[in-house]
Amino acid sequence: MVITPLKLNFNTVNFTDEQFYQLCQKNSDLKFERTSTGELIIMPPVGGESGNREAEFIIDLGIWNRQTGLGYTFSSSTIFKLPNGSDRSPDAAWIKKERWEALTPEQKCKFPPIAPDFVIELRSATDDLKTLRQKMQEYIDAGVKLGWLINPQQQQIEIYRLGKDAELRDLPTELLGEEILPGFSLSLDCY
C-alpha cells in the first residue's frame, strides 16, 4: 500500500511564520511543509531503503564538508523559509559558510529564511515525480545553485542548476559538486 502526502488547503487561514513554527513544534512526530500558496503538506514517513539512502547521502556530504570546512550540512528535518513564502525541507541540503553565518541566532534556531546553495531530493515510493520536479524548480527559483533529484524508480537522476535547463542522466552515474561543492562527488552505482 502506497501512502501519499496529505495536502490541506490553508491558503485562507494565513498562518503566520510563528504559527507554522509552533504547529511543527507541537506535532514533532509529523513532518510538515508549506507551499507558497499556503497549502499545508503532511509528509508520510519513508521506508527503510529510502531512509538508508538518504542517510548515506547526508553522511557523504557531511564528511566532505568536515574535510573542507566550506559550509554547513542539513538533514531532511530542517525546514527552510524560501523567498517565495514556502517552507520546504529537502532530503539533504548544504549552505555556504558565509551565508549561514550572516543569519541571526534566532533565524538559525527556527526555520532559517534562506535558500540552501545545494539540495538533494530522493524520490521515495510515496513521492509523485511531477510534484518533486515542481519542488526542484521552486528551489532553483529561490536561488539554489545546484540540486539533484534522484529517482531510483526510473533509474535516473535530474540535475538542476541555476540559470540552466535540468539535465537528465541514467543510473549508474557519478555526480560532481561542480563549483558549488568543489571536490565533492557521489557515486550512484548501487541501485
C-alpha positions as CSV (number, residue, x, y, z in Angstrom):
1,M,0.0,0.0,0.0
2,V,1.4,3.4,-1.0
3,I,0.9,6.3,1.4
4,T,0.9,9.7,-0.3
5,P,1.4,13.1,1.4
6,L,-1.7,14.7,2.8
7,K,-2.3,18.2,1.4
8,L,-4.6,20.6,3.3
9,N,-5.6,23.9,1.7
10,F,-4.9,26.5,4.4
11,N,-4.4,29.5,2.0
12,T,-7.4,31.4,3.6
13,V,-6.2,30.7,7.1
14,N,-2.9,32.7,6.6
15,F,-0.7,31.0,9.2
16,T,2.0,33.4,10.4
17,D,5.5,32.1,10.3
18,E,5.4,31.8,14.1
19,Q,2.1,29.9,14.0
20,F,3.5,27.4,11.4
21,Y,6.6,27.0,13.5
22,Q,4.5,26.3,16.6
23,L,2.4,23.8,14.7
24,C,5.5,21.9,13.7
25,Q,6.9,22.0,17.2
26,K,3.7,20.8,18.9
27,N,3.4,18.0,16.4
28,S,7.1,16.9,16.2
29,D,6.1,13.3,15.2
30,L,4.8,14.7,11.9
31,K,6.8,16.2,9.0
32,F,5.3,19.3,7.5
33,E,6.0,21.5,4.6
34,R,4.0,24.6,3.4
35,T,3.7,25.8,-0.2
36,S,3.9,29.5,-1.2
37,T,0.1,29.4,-1.6
38,G,-0.5,28.3,2.0
39,E,-1.1,24.6,1.3
40,L,0.0,22.5,4.2
41,I,1.6,19.2,3.3
42,I,1.9,16.4,5.8
43,M,4.6,14.1,4.6
44,P,4.5,10.3,5.2
45,P,7.5,8.5,6.7
46,V,9.8,6.8,4.2
47,G,10.6,3.1,4.1
48,G,13.9,1.5,5.1
49,E,15.6,1.7,1.6
50,S,14.8,5.4,1.1
51,G,15.8,6.2,4.7
52,N,19.1,4.4,4.3
53,R,19.9,6.0,1.0
54,E,19.1,9.5,2.4
55,A,21.3,8.8,5.4
56,E,24.2,7.7,3.2
57,F,23.9,10.9,1.1
58,I,24.0,13.1,4.2
59,I,27.0,11.1,5.6
60,D,28.9,11.6,2.3
61,L,28.0,15.3,2.2
62,G,28.9,15.8,5.9
63,I,32.3,14.1,5.5
64,W,33.1,16.3,2.5
65,N,32.0,19.3,4.5
66,R,34.1,18.4,7.5
67,Q,37.2,18.0,5.4
68,T,36.7,21.3,3.5
69,G,35.1,23.5,6.2
70,L,33.2,25.4,3.5
71,G,29.7,25.4,4.9
72,Y,27.0,23.6,6.8
73,T,25.1,20.4,6.1
74,F,21.4,19.8,6.9
75,S,19.1,16.8,7.2
76,S,15.6,16.4,6.0
77,S,14.3,17.5,9.4
78,T,15.4,21.1,8.6
79,I,12.7,23.4,7.1
80,F,13.9,26.4,5.1
81,K,11.8,29.5,4.7
82,L,12.2,30.3,1.0
83,P,11.8,33.8,-0.5
84,N,8.5,32.9,-2.1
85,G,7.0,32.2,1.3
86,S,7.1,28.4,1.2
87,D,8.6,26.3,3.9
88,R,10.5,23.4,2.4
89,S,12.7,20.5,3.7
90,P,14.9,18.8,1.2
91,D,16.3,15.4,2.0
92,A,19.8,16.9,2.3
93,A,21.0,20.4,2.0
94,W,24.2,22.5,2.2
95,I,24.8,26.2,2.7
96,K,28.0,28.1,2.2
97,K,29.6,29.1,5.5
98,E,29.5,32.9,4.9
99,R,25.8,32.9,4.0
100,W,24.8,30.7,7.1
101,E,26.9,32.8,9.4
102,A,25.2,36.0,8.2
103,L,21.9,34.8,9.8
104,T,21.0,35.9,13.3
105,P,21.0,33.3,16.1
106,E,17.1,33.5,16.1
107,Q,17.0,32.8,12.4
108,K,19.3,29.8,12.8
109,C,17.2,28.3,15.6
110,K,13.8,28.4,13.9
111,F,13.2,27.9,10.2
112,P,16.1,29.7,8.5
113,P,15.0,32.3,6.0
114,I,17.5,31.2,3.4
115,A,17.6,29.0,0.3
116,P,20.3,26.4,0.5
117,D,23.1,26.5,-2.1
118,F,22.7,22.8,-2.7
119,V,19.9,20.3,-2.2
120,I,19.2,16.6,-2.8
121,E,15.7,15.2,-3.2
122,L,15.5,11.4,-3.2
123,R,12.2,10.1,-4.7
124,S,10.7,7.5,-2.4
125,A,7.8,5.2,-3.3
126,T,5.3,7.8,-1.9
127,D,6.6,10.7,-4.0
128,D,4.9,11.9,-7.1
129,L,7.6,12.8,-9.7
130,K,5.7,15.8,-11.1
131,T,5.4,17.3,-7.6
132,L,9.1,16.7,-6.9
133,R,10.1,18.3,-10.2
134,Q,8.0,21.4,-9.3
135,K,9.7,21.4,-5.9
136,M,13.1,21.3,-7.5
137,Q,12.2,24.2,-9.8
138,E,11.0,26.1,-6.7
139,Y,14.4,25.6,-5.1
140,I,16.2,26.9,-8.2
141,D,13.8,29.9,-8.5
142,A,14.6,30.6,-4.8
143,G,18.4,30.8,-5.6
144,V,19.6,27.2,-5.0
145,K,22.6,26.9,-7.3
146,L,22.7,23.1,-7.7
147,G,20.1,20.4,-7.0
148,W,20.0,16.6,-7.5
149,L,16.7,14.8,-7.9
150,I,17.5,11.1,-7.5
151,N,14.8,8.8,-8.9
152,P,15.6,5.1,-8.3
153,Q,12.2,4.0,-9.5
154,Q,13.1,5.1,-13.1
155,Q,16.9,4.6,-12.6
156,Q,17.5,8.3,-13.4
157,I,18.8,11.5,-11.9
158,E,17.9,15.1,-12.8
159,I,20.5,17.7,-12.2
160,Y,19.2,21.3,-11.6
161,R,21.5,24.3,-12.0
162,L,20.7,27.9,-11.5
163,G,20.0,29.5,-14.9
164,K,20.0,26.3,-16.9
165,D,17.6,23.5,-18.0
166,A,17.5,20.3,-16.0
167,E,19.9,17.6,-17.1
168,L,18.7,14.0,-17.2
169,R,21.1,11.1,-16.6
170,D,20.6,7.4,-16.3
171,L,21.9,5.5,-13.3
172,P,24.5,4.4,-12.5
173,T,26.4,7.7,-12.7
174,E,28.9,9.8,-10.7
175,L,27.8,13.2,-9.7
176,L,30.2,16.1,-9.1
177,G,29.6,19.1,-6.8
178,E,31.0,21.3,-9.6
179,E,32.0,24.8,-8.4
180,I,29.3,24.8,-5.7
181,L,30.8,21.9,-3.8
182,P,34.4,21.7,-5.0
183,G,35.8,18.2,-4.8
184,F,32.6,16.6,-3.8
185,S,31.5,13.5,-5.7
186,L,28.7,11.0,-5.2
187,S,28.8,7.6,-7.0
188,L,25.4,6.3,-7.7
189,D,26.1,2.8,-8.8
190,C,24.2,0.8,-6.1
191,Y,20.7,1.0,-7.4
